Amino acid sequence: WLVAAAEVGDFQQASRILEEMKDSNVTVDKGHITTALRAVRRSEKATSADATKLFQMTVDLGLKPDVGLCNSFLSSLEESELEDFQMMDDVVERFEVDVNSAYVQTYFRKLLYLGSSYWSEKKMRIHLRTMPDSRLEAALRALNSFKLKIEMSQFCKTLEGALLVTSP
């Protein structure tokens, strides 16, 4: 039932199923939560708060988030708040999540509202000029942190060039 709810974007039903599983002492694992996050991503009514509530269940259940679950959470954010990224930064650090280039790219696309299309550095610079300073500063901090953990993709190198020119 959980998969069916995810396929049609019924995050409320997916959340209820997870709660029923918990209440019935059925083991809820990261796969279940990832599936419920897919329902949030496919829903037209879900909010970042809905995604955060589902993701928080991971921690509440004593599960260790992995990069796939973290990426699913970020992918489910439509109107993301800066606090969503601060929470994710804390989770990644506290649980020593091994980030990868897919996670990093999703992180920046959601943080800076870049979408999934190709971005030249010039196009990125123009777009970044519309971003609040707080998001640009958060992106620079995150970029510096990620550079210590993984090899930067071409996307991240392009982003870095654009950020260095447009950040406060």
Phi, psi and omega in degrees: 000325181297316179297319179298318178297320180294319183298325181262003177076028180266080184292331179294317177294318178299318178296318178298318180298316178298317178297318178296321177299312179300312183295334180265010181059029172273134182296125174260125180245180182298328178297320178296317181291321176300318179296317178296324177295329176296325177297320178297315182299325183271352182277148175267351185251344185289154180238173175300325179297323177295317178295318180297319179299316178295317180295321180299331178302326178303309181292317181299328180275000179078019179272148178267114179299142174245177185296326179296316179293318178297320178293321177297319178299308181300320181296334182278351181280126174258297178257078186286148175255154179302327179298330177300321182282325176296319177297316181295320177301317179296317180297313181300318180288312184296320183261007178049050179289129177279100181285158177227178185294328178296316178298312183299318180295316177299317180306308183288324179297322180281318180299319187252012178052049182272343182068195186249005181280167177291141180233122170282163179298320180297314179297321178296316180302316179299315180295316183296334178296342179270354184275145174296148179306323182299323178288320179295318178296318178297321179295318179296317178300313181296318180299315178297323178291314181295327180299334179280344188253325184220164174284134184286134175284170177299322177303313182292324177295319178296317179298316180301315178300317180292320180295319182296332180276325189255346185287155183292000000 
